[in-house]
Amino acid sequence: MRSGLWAEQHPGEAADIASRYWNQPPDLIRYALTTPKARIDYQRSVPQSSEIQLLADLMVQYKLIDRNDTTGIVEDRFAREADLENISDAGSILK
């Protein structure tokens, strides 16, 4: 939750960080994160069981996994209880 709110306010810095993890050019990541302008909804950071189930169903369909049982996979307590105050820089995300 905290990282999503920070990334929404600092898309350039978020793109720089993501580009290192994804081994992609920062300009490409910046474009992907900002085009079109509202492409990413940073406020929807609480995992949804239905979304995880859809992914599991697709993974079975494409033979990436054998079973689509997602029982116990989604734990949204951490996202719902996140402190969304005092997010000022990348270092403040984990505080």
KAHU-V614916 format. One record per residue. N is the residue number from 0. SS is DSSP state (~ for helix, > for strand, _ for the rest). OMEGA is omega in whole degrees, 0 to 359 (999 if undefined). BURIAL is 1 if it has 24 or more other C-alpha atoms within 12 Angstrom, else 0. Layout:
BEGIN
((N | SS | OMEGA | BURIAL) (N | SS | OMEGA | BURIAL))
END
This chain:
BEGIN
((0 | _ | 183 | 1) (1 | ~ | 182 | 1) (2 | ~ | 178 | 1) (3 | ~ | 178 | 1) (4 | ~ | 178 | 1) (5 | ~ | 181 | 1) (6 | ~ | 179 | 1) (7 | ~ | 181 | 1) (8 | ~ | 184 | 0) (9 | _ | 186 | 0) (10 | ~ | 179 | 1) (11 | ~ | 178 | 0) (12 | ~ | 178 | 0) (13 | ~ | 178 | 1) (14 | ~ | 179 | 1) (15 | ~ | 179 | 1) (16 | ~ | 181 | 0) (17 | ~ | 181 | 0) (18 | ~ | 178 | 0) (19 | ~ | 180 | 0) (20 | ~ | 184 | 0) (21 | ~ | 180 | 0) (22 | _ | 180 | 0) (23 | _ | 179 | 0) (24 | _ | 180 | 0) (25 | ~ | 180 | 0) (26 | ~ | 178 | 0) (27 | ~ | 180 | 0) (28 | ~ | 179 | 1) (29 | ~ | 178 | 1) (30 | ~ | 181 | 0) (31 | ~ | 181 | 0) (32 | ~ | 188 | 1) (33 | ~ | 184 | 0) (34 | _ | 353 | 0) (35 | _ | 190 | 0) (36 | _ | 183 | 0) (37 | _ | 184 | 0) (38 | _ | 183 | 0) (39 | _ | 177 | 0) (40 | _ | 184 | 0) (41 | _ | 180 | 0) (42 | _ | 182 | 0) (43 | _ | 184 | 0) (44 | _ | 178 | 1) (45 | _ | 182 | 0) (46 | _ | 180 | 0) (47 | _ | 179 | 0) (48 | ~ | 182 | 0) (49 | ~ | 179 | 0) (50 | ~ | 179 | 0) (51 | ~ | 178 | 0) (52 | ~ | 178 | 0) (53 | ~ | 178 | 0) (54 | ~ | 179 | 0) (55 | ~ | 178 | 0) (56 | ~ | 179 | 0) (57 | ~ | 179 | 0) (58 | ~ | 175 | 0) (59 | ~ | 181 | 0) (60 | ~ | 182 | 0) (61 | _ | 174 | 0) (62 | _ | 176 | 0) (63 | _ | 175 | 0) (64 | _ | 182 | 0) (65 | _ | 184 | 0) (66 | _ | 180 | 0) (67 | _ | 180 | 0) (68 | _ | 181 | 0) (69 | _ | 181 | 0) (70 | _ | 176 | 0) (71 | _ | 182 | 0) (72 | _ | 185 | 0) (73 | _ | 174 | 0) (74 | _ | 185 | 0) (75 | _ | 183 | 0) (76 | ~ | 183 | 0) (77 | ~ | 179 | 0) (78 | ~ | 181 | 0) (79 | ~ | 184 | 0) (80 | _ | 182 | 0) (81 | _ | 175 | 0) (82 | _ | 185 | 0) (83 | _ | 179 | 0) (84 | _ | 172 | 0) (85 | _ | 175 | 0) (86 | _ | 187 | 0) (87 | _ | 180 | 0) (88 | _ | 183 | 0) (89 | ~ | 180 | 1) (90 | ~ | 182 | 0) (91 | ~ | 183 | 0) (92 | _ | 185 | 0) (93 | _ | 183 | 0) (94 | _ | 999 | 0))
END
